[in-house]
Amino acid sequence: MQRILVIDDDPSVRNFLKRGLSYEGYAVDLAESGEAGLNQARDRYPDLVILDWMMPGMDGVEVLRRLRAADEKLPVIMLTAKDAPEDQIKGLDTGADDYVTKPISFDVLVARIRSLLRRHQAEAPTVLRFADLEMNTEAFTVRRGERNISLTSLEFRLLQTFLENPERVMSKELILDKVWGTDFFGDVNVVEVYVKQIRQKLEAGGEPRLIQTIRGAGYVLRENP
């Protein structure tokens, strides 16, 4: 399930988008301020952000700059009452992928969300690499150096999540959400079991560990120092 983060200080807008986007089949997280939105994005990484421009404290432009510093490709739709051409230019130049003015036409917003997510998915690389590890997401193959590695579909999705987020420390809860989905209500320690299985396969030829444990925080795809 694709996850959308809505950052807006207006509770009526947040609730309206939560209801509508949930009905459209998206998982929706809400944040009432720029600071809360950045924290939310770190804890539960979204597939797309809907970002209000005019918020007290940290405004949408500053939030956008910080989101872009962390991920240049994260799809962001700027949502605002500012409809002057110079405002739209400023928003787009800052890094927004699209610009939707209030009052919101929900059907138009959903169409733009779908378009952005399709474009983002199409731009995703077919081959993911880290150190001597290589994954082809279309051919469903994994290699470590010259050695082919056979993975189950769940192991493949888990390793793909690591390869798409190299050097990023991810909690068990975040990994569970990304790989198993929000409908999974089992034990979070299932992540530990699957990480162990993948490690065994990646290290079967005596290769050094790539999936590191960060005590108290989770896991990270990183070469040993």
Buried (B, 14 or more C-beta within 10 A) or exposed (E): EBBBBBBBBBEEBBEBBBEBBEEBEBBBBBBBBBBBBBEBBEEBBBBBBBBBBBBEEBBBBBBBEBBBEEBEEBBBBBBBEBEEEEBBEBBEEBBBBBBBBBEBEBEEBBEBBEEBBEEBEEEEEEEBEBBBBBBBBEEEBBBBEEEEBEBEEBBBBBBBBBBBBBEBBBBBEBBBBBBBEEEEEEEEEBBBEBBEBBBEBBBEEEBEEBBBEEEEEBBBBBEEE
